[in-house]
Amino acid sequence: MTWRSVATPATTLAASLLALTAPSARAQSTTASARATATAAVAIPDSPAGERLRGWLAAFNTGSRDTLRQFLKQHQAPPPNDTLPVDRIADRQLGLYKQSKGLVLRRIDASTSERITVTTQAKLSGAWMAVGMTVTADSTRRVLGMGFRNTLAPPELLPSRPFTERAIRDSIDRAIDRLVRADAFSGVIVVAKDGKPIYQRAVGLADRRWKIPNRIDTRFNVASIGKMFTAVAVAQLAQQGKLSYDDTLAKLLPDYPSRDIARRITVRELLAHTSGIAQGFDLDRSFRRGLRTVKAYLPTTDTDSLHFEPGTRLEYSSYGYLLLGAIIERASGQDYYDYIREHIYRPAGMTASDSYELDTDPPNVATGYMDARNAERRSNIFMLPIKGLPFGLGYATALDLVRFQGALTRHVLLDSASLARVWTGVQPYTEPSSQYGFGFIVTPYNGTRIIGHGGGWVGITNKFDMYPDLGYTVVILTNIDSDPNELAFRLREWLTAGRGRA
């Protein structure tokens, strides 16, 4: 579970995205009935943690800084080194209130004497948030900490009937309008059904200096969405018998210098982020060296290490996908970039996607803008590699990603058995109820599977969701430090409404 702590600034996009809109008029009657059922009082346990949460929620929902500050002053345990004084906590929690207009308790998720976790819903928008609180074990029951995390709606609290396509479009429009007013969205969103867009919209600027607007066909940096391409390439080579998921790194990369590590790590562990490998050099700093090949990034000395025994748990590793890129080159006999173009992009019809060399000034590319001081946004150009890598940071359009989904489900890229393999979860992931498979995040929600990947770097935030059981594809690509997860989560509600019950 990934929590946003009380130290999270209220000005972050994660907080701004709490202000997503309610569904359209046609969907509101259905939603209203579900919410009417949900508004039955939820009893907070009469435990020390429950008592403190009850008091905090009452203070928070007043929207009064003085009331909230008074609660925190009385009940908040002093942070170590006084790094987060009461005034700062109050200001940041008040920022959450301004975006949500208060939280309604919907469900008790877990409760002990000293800890409680609940699901809440924003009064303004209907967005969902998990709230956690821990209190001290002594008689003072002071609040040791609180966490806030955007989450998916509990399926039992969703509308009982499906949304119409018109309701879906209207709901997205209102959400985007609110985000644009808050300067919290710049990019594109496409929702497709069976490969045909039912909603598409571009907002904001691809280049702020020259006032060039984003368009549906703008190429965005997709960051870690590119891991799916690498994973599919590995699966193709496994399907052809050119490698095995159980092959070790030592077998496939005999020149890899850390031999003891290489003999213990397999392809499947690299794909699922369970290898435990930790690179012995600063991968991000290597971006500034202007490297243009996968091989140039590989270590030449025995400097890598293991964080844990391979296969025992998940630790996200972009470096592991760099090694997979080198494995693709070795097993296929092709340059990684040529292989992806020939075996992924071309058969999928992804004509506007590639790991462009940025000093060649590729056309129709969105510049990423990262948050800076004094509410400024600055270009991320000096934070990027000159060329994308097997773990991401290449470019694609939203419609090309829809084509990628179509090529997968039509078995253009992988046969059914290979596709099922990469779409099978291996270890729990950070998103609610999700697991990481081989390059894909797999989430069961409200009676359907949602499969895809996110992507984020400074000035880049993306979300790609496929609904293979329903035929939907959702692509959200942005070129600012926004967080598309909550918008994607609301879409999960709208697209699966009425699907999870008989």
Secondary structure, DSSP 8 states (H G I E B T S, - for coil): ---EETTS-TTSHHHHGGG-----HHHHHHHHHHHHHHTS-----SSHHHHHHHHHHHHHTTT-HHHHHHHHHHHB---GGG-S-HHHHHHHHHHHHHHHS-EEEEEEEEE-SSEEEEEEEETTT--EEEEEEEE-SSTT--EEEEEEEE----GGGS-SS---HHHHHHHHHHHHHHHHHTT---EEEEEEETTEEEEEEEESEEETTTTEE--TT-BEE-GGGGHHHHHHHHHHHHHTTS--TT-BHHHH-TT-S-HHHHTT-BHHHHHTT-S-EE-SS-HHHHGGGT--SHHHHS-SSS--EESS-TTSS----HHHHHHHHHHHHHHHSS-HHHHHIIIIIHHHT-TT-B---GGG--TTB---EEE-GGG-EEE-GGGS-SS-BTTB--EE-HHHHHHHHHHHHTTSSS-HHHHHHHTS--EE-SSTT-EE-SS-EEEEETTEEEEEEEEEETTEEEEEEEETTTTEEEEEEESBS--THHHHHHHHHHHHTTTS--
